[in-house]
Amino acid sequence: MPAETSMGGPRADFPTTLWSTILAARDAGQPDLARTHLDRLFRAYWKPIYACLRLFWQAPPEDAKDSTQDFFASLLARDALASVDPSKGTFRSFLKACLRNFMLDQRRHDGAAKRSADLRSLDAAPAELERLTSDARRDTPDATFDRAWTLCLLQRAFDAVAAELDSQGRRREWDVFTAHDLESSDDDYAPLAARFAMTEREVKTALPNVRRRVRAALKTLIDEYAASSGDADHELRELFPS
């Protein structure tokens, strides 16, 4: 990680992350503290749950919002942490299993069979959900969740890096990255240089710098819910294999 990037920075030891703090509070017999931290973690990653409810389980927008809140409430109301064992899976795996069981119970309670992913009802889906529709037609709920989880992490990382560069008076670097990596992959840097009043050398320097910052931001976000450095590294490789 680049030393100058405040979101990453050098680290000799794995830090006390939100998820490891939750587990420590649980093991220390402090369930109220554990639930408080768990609520923070859930709220940070509510979008993948909402997306999975919309795309795979075919919940209308308002029903998906209500079900997302009900899902959080159900985990916080019961001792959801009692059966959590980081050695048996990641926090993401834990959430996926809980969501799957929650929805199956809800559908049984409602007397409705699980519907397959016919996406015609996505009339009011946010833009990021629209991007998932073609893949969700053939996805399992876990795959839909993982794709939405990845998009959520990327968006949070992008927002953080853009804000960081903006605060440093280096917004053009982010704009160059967006234009090149997110909108086009053309390696002719001359048009970018002209567009943003930079030299081609500055463009070539900015792109890898911003990429490093994004990767550092992703690592920081994954550290939030990782129980160990090995868990975080595994998650990073699995979600972003390239």
Buried (B, 14 or more C-beta within 10 A) or exposed (E): BBEEBBBBEEEEEBEEBBBBBBBBBBEEEBBEBBBEBBBEBBEBBBBBBBBBBBBBBBBBBEEBBEBBEEBBEBBBEEEBBEEBEBEEEBBBBBBBEBBBEBBEEBBEEEEEEEEEBEBEEBEEBEEBBEBBBEEBEEBEBBBBBBBBBBBBBBEBBBEBBBEBBEEEEBBBBBBBBBBBEEEEEEEEBEBBBEEBEBEBEBBBBBBEBBEBBBBBBBBBBBBBBBBBBEBBBBBBEEBBEE
